[in-house]
Amino acid sequence: MNSKEYIEEAERDLLHAYNRYQIVLDRGEGVFLYDTEGKKYLDFVAGIAVFALGYGNREYNDALKSQIDKLIHTSNYYYNVPAIEAARKLKQASRMDRVFFTNSGAEAVEGAIKAARKYAYKKDGRRDHEIIAMNRSFHGRTMGALSVTGNPKYREPFEPMIGHIKFAELNDFESVERQVTDRTCGIILEPVQGEGGLRPAREDFLRRLRKLCDERDILLIFDEIQCGMGRTGTMYAWQRYDVKPDIMTTAKALGCGVPVGAFLMTEKIAVNSLEAGDHGTTYGGNPLVAAAVEKVLDLFEKHHIIEHVGEAAPYLEKELDELAARYDCILERRGMGLMQGLVFDRPVKDIIDKALEKGLILINAGTNIIRFVPPLIVTNHNIDEMISILDDCIRS
Ligand SMILES: *Cc1c(COP(=O)(O)O)cnc(C)c1O
C-alpha cells in the first residue's frame, strides 16, 4: 500500500479523535524520522517530548529485546527485578522516596489525586476535600486528570467532572490563596506548563506555594510529565527551583516510547495515604516497561544527557530569539531548556504544514504557538537546520 491508501484505511477504521498530519511514519534514526515513502524528516517533536534519547538507540533497543525474551508481564501480585531496579534509579533521579508505576501520564495524575485525597481523608474523615489547579494547565484526558485540566473546552462536553476542583492563575499567588479552605487537600501544577503554552512558573510563586502548603498541611503536587526527565536542564524541573513537591508525576520521556508513567511521593505522604487495596493496575510497571525505564535512566547518566541539554538549550534559545527579532508576527519566545515555544500573532497551522512539506516536524501548543520539544540529543547543527527551514516557512 502507498501512504495515501494507508491513510484512507486509517480514516475508515480508527475513531476520528485526531486531525492527523498526512504522513505515515515508518522508522527513525537519531533525530530523524522516515515515512513509508522514504522521505526524511528532522524531528523537533520527539513524539511529544517522549523520545529523549533519539530513535534507534542500540543499547535501549537491545535492553528491550532481551527483556522480551525473558519476561514481559507478571501483574503486580508478584515482584519483578526490572521494576525493583527501575524504582531504585527513579528514586535517585527524582529525589523522591516511593514510586508507583502507571501506564500513562494521565494515570499518574489520577494516582496523585487519589493519594492527596486519601492523605486528607485519613486526617479528618471528611469526603469533600478540594484540589486547586491552574488555568491553562494540562494533566491528561481521563476523568480525574481532565477535572484538574484548566481548559474549559476540553472539559465541558464531559461534565460533570470530579467535584471540588478550583482553579487559580499560575504565578499569581493571591489567586491561589483565595481558593484555599479548610478542605483543600492538594495544589497541582506543572512547573513549566506544556500544552497550555510553555509557561514557566516563577520561583517566588513556587516558594510561596511551598510555604502555604507547609503551613496548612496541603500537598503540593508537581506534574513533571512533560517538563521532567532532563528537558529543562535538570532531571526534574523543580530541582532547578529547589522547591520540592510532596507528590510528583512523571511519564513521556520516562520510558522513551513504551507506555509508562509514575507518581512518586515523599516518605511522609507514602505512610499516610494509599495503603494496600487502595489503588492498582494490571500492567503498571511490568518487566518490559520497567526494563525500559531502567535503561533510559542508565543512558541519561552514561551519555551525560543533562549536561548536553545545558549546552544545546542556550543555543536553541539564542537562535529562536534571533528568529523572533526578524519577524513582527512573532510576539515572544518562552519556555525553559529544550521545551520552548514561539508565540505568533496568528494561527501557526500553515507554518507547521509547510515545515512538514520541507521535511521538518513541528507541533503547536494551542492555536498560536509553535512548540519545540526535540529529542534531548539534538545538536547545534540540527538546530541550525531547523531554524533555516522554519525561517523559509515563515517568510513565504
Ligand atoms: C502529556 C501530559 C499528560 C498526559 O499524559 P498521557 O500519557 O498522554 O496520559 C499529563 N500532564 C502533562 C503535563 C502532560 O504534558
The ligand as a Gaussian input file, in Angstrom:
#p B3LYP/6-31G(d) Opt

LIG

0 1
 C        1.090000      14.633000      28.192000
 C        0.776000      15.133000      29.551000
 C       -0.107000      14.454000      30.409000
 C       -0.875000      13.227000      29.970000
 O       -0.056000      12.147000      29.687000
 P       -0.637000      10.925000      28.816000
 O        0.480000       9.928000      28.814000
 O       -0.980000      11.467000      27.474000
 O       -1.840000      10.428000      29.534000
 C       -0.284000      14.939000      31.677000
 N        0.361000      16.044000      32.110000
 C        1.215000      16.723000      31.320000
 C        1.922000      17.928000      31.859000
 C        1.433000      16.308000      30.013000
 O        2.261000      17.000000      29.219000

